[in-house]
Amino acid sequence: MIKRSIPHHQIIINNNSFENTAIKLNRQNDPPVTIVSAYHPPRKPIVVEDLHQIFRNQGHVLVAGDLNAKQASWSPLTQQNTPGNIIRRFCDSTGYYLNAPSEPTCFRRSYRSTTIDIAICKGMTVTDCSSISELSSDHNLVLLREAPFQENPEPCDDDAFDHVKEESTTPQPQFQTPHRTLTSPQKLWKSCSSSQTKKHLERWH
């Protein structure tokens, strides 16, 4: 849940394919990030241009929620559908990261368990995505962890790499990247919907 003490303001995104609630979150040590809690109605088609609109002119974007999209790369146990294939091709063509838990996120008695709560990231790296059973709902919470943002990394010494042989078998050290918890799409939705910080609104068309 987004605390009221964290600087943010609501963004209005007029989009035909997705119902959404969006905010721009101002982070103290990192660039601002646009967070979009999205829902795609199962009987409504997804227009690729609507996907592009959400990410256009934004450097750091997280879109997460129940997209009712099924595709073998993240939900292999269920039948694929057209929204899933569209989103998969969109991410492949743009290079945006698609993140989904390895465990199902939706459980219904009459259907096989599916993974339809997913996240798409631009300019961010999610290092962990987990499905957590903490709600009295047929949907699980989804927890995302983001790698710290790094701006202007140290320049590469090209001369040093001239002495590195690709066939070297020297074991490489393993590093663990610290994580920063973002939140779940459901909590984002609840928080954004009830936010009182509506003095500054942005509209996307």
C-alpha positions as CSV (number, residue, x, y, z in Angstrom):
1,M,0.0,0.0,0.0
2,I,1.3,3.5,-0.8
3,K,1.6,5.6,2.2
4,R,0.2,9.1,2.1
5,S,3.5,10.5,3.2
6,I,5.1,9.3,-0.1
7,P,4.9,12.1,-2.7
8,H,2.6,11.0,-5.6
9,H,-0.2,12.3,-7.7
10,Q,-2.9,10.7,-9.8
11,I,-2.7,10.3,-13.6
12,I,-5.8,10.0,-15.8
13,I,-5.2,7.5,-18.7
14,N,-8.0,7.3,-21.2
15,N,-7.6,3.8,-22.6
16,N,-10.1,1.7,-24.5
17,S,-8.5,-1.7,-23.8
18,F,-7.8,-1.4,-20.1
19,E,-9.7,-0.1,-17.0
20,N,-7.0,1.5,-15.0
21,T,-6.0,3.6,-12.0
22,A,-2.6,5.3,-12.3
23,I,-0.2,7.4,-10.2
24,K,3.2,8.9,-10.6
25,L,5.4,8.1,-7.6
26,N,8.2,10.5,-6.8
27,R,11.1,8.6,-5.3
28,Q,13.8,10.4,-3.3
29,N,16.9,8.8,-4.8
30,D,15.5,7.3,-8.0
31,P,13.7,8.7,-11.0
32,P,9.9,8.9,-10.8
33,V,7.9,5.8,-11.7
34,T,4.5,5.6,-13.2
35,I,2.4,2.8,-11.6
36,V,-0.7,1.6,-13.4
37,S,-3.1,-0.8,-11.8
38,A,-4.8,-2.3,-14.8
39,Y,-7.8,-4.6,-15.5
40,H,-8.6,-6.1,-18.9
41,P,-12.2,-7.3,-19.2
42,P,-12.1,-10.8,-20.6
43,R,-14.5,-10.1,-23.5
44,K,-12.9,-6.9,-24.7
45,P,-10.2,-7.1,-27.4
46,I,-6.7,-5.6,-26.7
47,V,-5.6,-3.0,-29.2
48,V,-1.8,-2.9,-29.5
49,E,-1.9,0.9,-29.8
50,D,-3.5,1.1,-26.4
51,L,-0.6,-0.8,-24.9
52,H,1.8,1.6,-26.5
53,Q,-0.2,4.6,-25.2
54,I,0.3,3.5,-21.6
55,F,4.1,3.5,-21.9
56,R,4.6,6.4,-24.3
57,N,6.8,9.3,-23.1
58,Q,7.4,7.6,-19.7
59,G,10.8,6.5,-18.7
60,H,9.9,4.2,-15.9
61,V,6.6,2.4,-15.9
62,L,5.0,-0.6,-14.0
63,V,1.7,-1.9,-15.3
64,A,0.3,-4.7,-13.2
65,G,-3.0,-6.3,-12.6
66,D,-5.6,-8.9,-13.8
67,L,-5.1,-8.7,-17.5
68,N,-7.0,-11.9,-18.2
69,A,-4.2,-12.9,-20.5
70,K,-3.0,-16.5,-20.9
71,Q,0.2,-17.5,-22.7
72,A,2.4,-20.6,-22.5
73,S,5.5,-18.6,-21.4
74,W,3.8,-17.7,-18.1
75,S,0.7,-19.9,-17.8
76,P,1.7,-23.2,-19.4
77,L,-1.1,-25.3,-17.7
78,T,-4.0,-23.4,-19.3
79,Q,-5.2,-22.8,-22.8
80,Q,-3.7,-19.7,-24.5
81,N,-5.9,-16.8,-25.5
82,T,-5.6,-13.9,-27.9
83,P,-4.8,-11.2,-25.2
84,G,-2.0,-13.4,-24.0
85,N,-0.4,-13.7,-27.4
86,I,-0.8,-10.0,-28.1
87,I,0.9,-9.0,-24.8
88,R,3.7,-11.5,-25.4
89,R,4.4,-10.1,-28.9
90,F,4.2,-6.6,-27.6
91,C,6.8,-7.3,-24.9
92,D,9.0,-9.1,-27.4
93,S,8.9,-6.3,-29.9
94,T,9.5,-3.4,-27.4
95,G,11.9,-5.2,-25.1
96,Y,9.8,-4.4,-22.0
97,Y,10.0,-7.0,-19.2
98,L,7.0,-9.3,-18.6
99,N,6.9,-10.6,-15.1
100,A,4.6,-13.4,-13.8
101,P,4.8,-15.7,-10.8
102,S,5.7,-19.3,-11.3
103,E,2.6,-20.2,-9.3
104,P,-1.0,-19.6,-10.4
105,T,-2.7,-16.4,-9.3
106,C,-6.3,-17.2,-10.0
107,F,-8.2,-20.2,-8.5
108,R,-11.8,-21.0,-9.6
109,R,-13.7,-24.2,-8.9
110,S,-15.0,-24.6,-12.5
111,Y,-11.7,-23.8,-14.2
112,R,-8.1,-24.9,-14.0
113,S,-5.9,-22.6,-11.9
114,T,-4.3,-19.9,-14.1
115,T,-1.7,-17.1,-14.0
116,I,-3.5,-14.0,-15.3
117,D,-2.2,-11.4,-12.8
118,I,1.0,-10.2,-14.5
119,A,3.2,-7.1,-14.7
120,I,4.9,-5.3,-17.5
121,C,7.9,-3.1,-16.8
122,K,9.7,-0.4,-18.7
123,G,13.0,1.1,-17.5
124,M,12.8,-1.1,-14.4
125,T,14.1,-4.6,-13.5
126,V,11.9,-6.9,-11.4
127,T,14.1,-9.6,-9.8
128,D,11.3,-11.6,-8.1
129,C,7.6,-12.1,-8.7
130,S,5.6,-14.2,-6.2
131,S,2.0,-15.3,-5.8
132,I,0.9,-15.0,-2.2
133,S,-2.3,-16.5,-0.8
134,E,-3.5,-13.8,1.7
135,L,-6.9,-12.8,0.4
136,S,-10.4,-14.3,0.7
137,S,-10.6,-14.0,-3.0
138,D,-10.1,-16.2,-6.1
139,H,-7.1,-14.1,-6.9
140,N,-3.8,-14.2,-5.0
141,L,-1.7,-11.2,-4.1
142,V,1.3,-10.7,-6.4
143,L,4.5,-9.4,-4.8
144,L,7.1,-7.7,-7.0
145,R,10.7,-6.9,-6.0
146,E,12.7,-4.3,-8.0
147,A,16.5,-4.1,-8.4
148,P,17.9,-0.8,-7.3
149,F,18.2,1.8,-10.1
150,Q,21.7,2.6,-11.3
151,E,22.3,5.8,-13.2
152,N,25.5,6.7,-15.1
153,P,27.5,3.5,-14.3
154,E,31.3,3.6,-14.3
155,P,32.6,3.7,-17.9
156,C,34.0,0.5,-19.3
157,D,37.7,0.2,-19.8
158,D,37.9,-1.3,-23.3
159,D,41.7,-1.8,-23.1
160,A,41.3,-4.0,-20.1
161,F,38.9,-6.3,-21.9
162,D,41.4,-6.9,-24.7
163,H,43.3,-9.2,-22.3
164,V,40.2,-11.2,-21.4
165,K,39.9,-14.5,-23.2
166,E,36.4,-15.8,-23.9
167,E,37.6,-19.4,-23.4
168,S,38.6,-18.7,-19.8
169,T,37.3,-21.3,-17.4
170,T,38.0,-19.3,-14.2
171,P,35.0,-19.5,-11.9
172,Q,33.1,-16.2,-11.7
173,P,32.0,-14.8,-8.3
174,Q,28.3,-14.9,-7.6
175,F,26.5,-11.7,-6.5
176,Q,23.2,-11.2,-4.8
177,T,21.3,-8.0,-5.8
178,P,19.5,-6.4,-2.9
179,H,15.7,-6.1,-3.5
180,R,13.2,-3.4,-2.8
181,T,9.6,-4.4,-2.3
182,L,7.1,-2.6,-4.5
183,T,3.7,-3.8,-3.7
184,S,0.9,-5.9,-5.1
185,P,-1.4,-4.8,-7.9
186,Q,-4.5,-5.3,-5.8
187,K,-3.2,-3.1,-3.0
188,L,-2.1,-0.5,-5.5
189,W,-5.6,-0.5,-6.9
190,K,-7.2,0.0,-3.5
191,S,-4.7,2.6,-2.5
192,C,-5.0,4.6,-5.7
193,S,-8.7,4.4,-5.7
194,S,-8.9,5.8,-2.2
195,S,-6.1,8.3,-2.6
196,Q,-6.9,11.9,-1.4
197,T,-4.0,13.3,-3.3
198,K,-5.8,14.6,-6.4
199,K,-4.7,18.2,-6.6
200,H,-2.4,17.6,-9.6
201,L,-3.8,15.4,-12.4
202,E,-2.2,14.4,-15.6
203,R,-4.3,13.2,-18.6
204,W,-3.1,10.9,-21.3
205,H,-4.9,10.6,-24.5
